[in-house]
Amino acid sequence: MLKKTTLLILIFILSSCSSQENDKNYYYQIGKEKKVQIFKFVDKNNLKNIEYWKVTSNPQTNKILTESFTSDLRLYNLFEEEFKTDGTEIIRYADFEVNENGQNIKIEGIIVDDDVYKWSDNNKYSYSVKYTNPKYGNELFTKKRTKNKFENININGIVYSTLKFKDEYEIKSLEKNQKYEFYQYTYYANGIGMVKYLRYHPDGTIIELELTETLTETEFDKLKEKASR
């Protein structure tokens, strides 16, 4: 009986480890050397809606920094996370908004909850950030995530093996009794990271952002230089 119990425990442990590694493979990877990748995303429902995500992975610090840019190459968000044994945790967050003088102003966030991506967790988890918006005052941004399923999806003729999540967002005013909520389905491809999200806003707007190409840092710098002229 003891041998059977021990065997069952061993099978459970091995199965859990396998599941954890499998889910981890669908997220952004940290290699042996520092690496910079730029992902270009285009909204299928509005081809003018383009985003560039500059993802820098650093094995020395075990961290990944994601800088998000608008179609005109303006930095609008900064998101840094650290890899842990069971997933990644947010350690730095900032938004950027253009003020009346045309300057890109940085809005620093204070981390409240920190779970971004769990290697193996079927329960809902979240991260949240407090910040002071110049227009709307003190706000709390929360993102809740639940693992959905594995799914093969076709993007521009390329079939990706993905892990799909449901993400629920809430932006809550800490000074007024107001909040804004929306949700999306996010797809992470094996060995790549995020390749698509399908976002639903309460007014009926749907954003279907898909990966169209990956640029080198040199190519991206040339685009930024051209946009600044």
N, C-alpha and C positions, 0 to 999 in steps of 0.2 A: 504493500500500500504506500509506503514511504517513497519507494522508487517511482511509482506512478505519479504521486503528487509532485515530486521533484521534477519529473519530466514535463508535467503540465506547466509548472512555473517557468521552466526553461523555454518552452515553446512560446508562452505568453511574452516573455522578455524579448526573445528573438523577433517575434512578430511586431512588437511595439517599436523596437529599434529599426526594423525594416521599414515600417510605416513612416517613422520620423525622417529617415534618410530620403525616402521617396518624396515626401512633401517638400523637403529642403531643396531637392534638385530642381524644383520649379521656380525657386526664387532667384534673385540676383546672386551671383557667385563671387567669392573672393579667392583669387588664385595666389600664386607664389610671388607675383610682382604687382606693383601698383598699376592700375589699368583705368583708362578713361574711355567711355563709350557715349555716343550721342544718338539717342533714339528720336526719330521724327514720326510724329503721330498726326493723322489727318481725320477729321470728322466726316464720316460718310454722308451725313445729312446736311453738312455745310462745309464744302471743300475749302472755304476761306479760313475756317477755324483750324489752325495748325499749331501744334505745340512741339517744342524740342526739350527733351529731358537729358541733361548731362549727368551721367552716373559715374562717379569716381570711387573705385574700390581700393582699399589700402590694407594689405595683409599685416603690416607692422602694427597698426592700431586696431585691426579687426573691425573697421568701420566702413560704411558706405555713405557717401554724400550725393544727394540728388538735387540738382538745380534745374528748375523748370522755367522755360522761356516762352513768350508769346510768339505769334507769327511774325511780328516785327522785331524779334530777338531781344525783347525787354525781359529781364529777370523778374519773375513775379512770385516765386516761392523757393525756399531753401529748406531741405529736409535731411537731417543726418540721423543715422541709426547705427547701433552697435550690435554685433553678432554675439549671442549668448549660447549656452548649451542647449536651450530649448526653443530658441527663436531669436528674433531681432527686437530691440527696444529703441524707441525714439529718444535721442539725447539733445537734439537741437532743432528748433523750428522758427521760421521767420517768413512773413509775407512782405511784399513790396508793392506800394501803391504810388501812383503819380500825383503829386500835389499841384496846386494852382500855378506854380512856377515851372511846371514841367519836369521837376526833379523826381527821381525814383527813391521814395522814402522807405526805409526799412522798419518793419514792425516786429519787434522781438516777442517771441512767445515764451510762456512759462509752462513747463511740462507738469501735468497733473497725473495722468495715467500713461503708461508707456508701451503696452504690447502692440506691436505692429503686425508681425507675421509669426505664427507659432508653427514649429516643425510638425507637430502632431497633436491637434486639439480640435475635437468636434464641437466644443462648447463655444458660446459667443464670448469674445474678448474685445478690448478696446484701448485706444489711446485718446487723450484729451489735452487741450492746450488753452491756457488763458492768455489774452493779449488785449491791448488797448487800441482800438481802431480810431483814427483821427475824426472820422465822420460819425461813428455810431457808439463810441464809448467802450466800456469794458465788456468783453464777450468771452464766451466759452465755446470752443470748437471741439466736438466729439465725433470720433469715427468708430463704429462698432462693426466687427467682422465675424462672419460665420462661414465655415467651409461648406461648399455646396456639393460638387461632384467633379470627377474627371471627365473631360469632354474634348473630342477632336473638333477643331474649328478651321474654317477655310478663310484666309485673308489674302486677297489678291492672287488667288491660285496656289497659295502655299498652305498646306495642311499642318497645323500645329497640334501637338499633344499638350493639353492644358489642364491646369487645376483651377476650378472656378470657385469664386467666393461671392457672397452677398455682403455688400458694405452699406451700412446705414449711417447717414450724416445728420448732425444737428448743430446749428449755430444759434446759440442762446444769448440774449442780451442779459447782462447781470444787473442792469439798472432799470430795465423796463420788463414788463411781463410779455415778452415777445420771443419767438423762435422761428427758425426756418429749417425745414427738414426735406431731405431728398435721399434717394438710394441709387445704387448701381450694382451691376454684376461685373466683377473684375476677373480677367483671365491671365494666368501666368503660364508661360510656355516652358517646357522642360529644357533646361540649360540656357535659357535666355533671360527670363524675367517677365514683366508685364508686356503683353502684346495687344491688349484690347480692354476697354471698359465700355459698358452700355449704361448710361446714366439717365435717370428719369426724374424730372423736376415736376413740382405740383401743378404748374401751369400747362403741362402737357408737352413741354419741350423735351426732346430726346437727343442726347449727344452720344454718338457711336464712334468713339475715338479708336483708331486702329494703327498699328505699326506699319509704316510704308517703306522705311529704309533706315539703315544705321550708318552714321557718318563718323569719320575720323575727327580727332580734335583739330587738326590742321584745316580740314574742310569746313568745320563749324566756325573756326576763327575767321576764315575768309568771308563767310556769310555775315558774321557780326560786323566785320570791317566795312563790308558793302552797305549794310543797313544803317551804319552810323554816318555815312556820307550825306 
